Amino acid sequence: MFILANFIRALAEVVNIGLTLFMWIVIAHAILSWVRPDPFNPIVRFINQVSEPLLYQIRSRIPSSFGGIDFSPIIVLLGVVFLRIFIVDSLLRLSMILS
């Protein structure tokens, strides 16, 4: 049973790292939106390609009458924090129960 517990713990850590990386990519996207970076820079293109699909989905669902302020990165960051607490902590607790 300890093998399954170790697998679930490792899965929790991988999910945690993935969500943390995505959180930092969204933060970088928000900071880059304040300046005009070179759109042909590979790092800028990667950040936009990874974060823009989810941000676009949120932008299309919230009203844009907030004085021109884009709240979609904040909503995504809150979602990532929720997923980190809910999924990662649940998996870690499950692995402790199994071990």
C-alpha positions as CSV (number, residue, x, y, z in Angstrom):
1,M,0.0,0.0,0.0
2,F,3.0,2.3,0.5
3,I,3.7,2.3,-3.2
4,L,0.3,3.7,-4.0
5,A,0.7,6.3,-1.2
6,N,4.1,7.4,-2.6
7,F,2.6,7.6,-6.1
8,I,-0.3,9.8,-4.9
9,R,2.2,12.0,-3.0
10,A,4.4,12.3,-6.1
11,L,1.3,13.2,-8.1
12,A,0.4,15.9,-5.6
13,E,3.8,17.4,-5.9
14,V,3.8,17.4,-9.7
15,V,0.4,19.0,-9.7
16,N,1.6,21.6,-7.2
17,I,4.6,22.5,-9.3
18,G,2.5,22.7,-12.4
19,L,0.0,25.0,-10.8
20,T,2.7,27.1,-9.3
21,L,4.4,27.5,-12.7
22,F,1.1,28.4,-14.3
23,M,0.5,31.0,-11.6
24,W,3.9,32.6,-12.3
25,I,3.2,32.6,-16.1
26,V,-0.1,34.5,-15.5
27,I,1.7,37.0,-13.2
28,A,4.3,37.5,-16.0
29,H,1.5,38.0,-18.5
30,A,-0.1,40.6,-16.3
31,I,3.2,42.5,-15.9
32,L,4.0,42.3,-19.6
33,S,0.6,43.8,-20.3
34,W,1.7,47.0,-18.6
35,V,4.6,47.5,-21.1
36,R,5.0,46.9,-24.8
37,P,7.4,44.0,-25.1
38,D,8.6,42.7,-28.5
39,P,5.8,40.4,-29.7
40,F,8.4,38.3,-31.6
41,N,10.4,37.5,-28.5
42,P,10.1,33.7,-27.9
43,I,9.6,34.1,-24.2
44,V,6.8,36.7,-24.7
45,R,5.2,34.5,-27.3
46,F,5.3,31.4,-25.0
47,I,3.8,33.4,-22.1
48,N,1.0,34.6,-24.3
49,Q,0.3,31.2,-25.8
50,V,0.1,29.5,-22.4
51,S,-2.0,32.1,-20.5
52,E,-4.1,33.8,-23.1
53,P,-6.6,31.0,-23.9
54,L,-7.8,30.8,-20.2
55,L,-7.7,34.6,-19.8
56,Y,-9.7,35.1,-23.0
57,Q,-12.4,32.7,-21.7
58,I,-12.7,34.6,-18.5
59,R,-12.7,38.0,-20.2
60,S,-15.6,36.9,-22.5
61,R,-17.7,36.0,-19.4
62,I,-17.2,39.0,-17.1
63,P,-18.5,42.5,-17.9
64,S,-16.0,45.0,-19.2
65,S,-17.5,48.0,-17.4
66,F,-14.9,48.1,-14.6
67,G,-13.2,51.2,-15.9
68,G,-10.9,49.4,-18.3
69,I,-9.2,47.3,-15.6
70,D,-8.7,43.6,-16.6
71,F,-9.6,41.4,-13.6
72,S,-9.1,38.1,-15.5
73,P,-5.6,37.5,-14.1
74,I,-6.8,38.0,-10.6
75,I,-9.7,35.5,-11.2
76,V,-7.2,33.0,-12.7
77,L,-4.8,33.4,-9.7
78,L,-7.7,32.9,-7.3
79,G,-8.6,29.7,-9.2
80,V,-5.1,28.4,-9.1
81,V,-4.8,29.0,-5.4
82,F,-8.2,27.2,-4.9
83,L,-7.0,24.2,-6.9
84,R,-3.7,24.1,-5.1
85,I,-5.5,24.0,-1.7
86,F,-8.2,21.6,-2.8
87,I,-6.5,19.1,-5.0
88,V,-2.9,19.1,-3.7
89,D,-3.9,19.0,0.0
90,S,-6.5,16.3,-0.7
91,L,-4.0,14.2,-2.5
92,L,-1.4,14.7,0.3
93,R,-4.0,13.8,2.9
94,L,-5.0,10.7,0.9
95,S,-1.4,9.6,0.7
96,M,-0.9,10.0,4.5
97,I,-4.0,7.9,5.1
98,L,-2.8,5.1,2.7
99,S,0.7,5.0,4.2
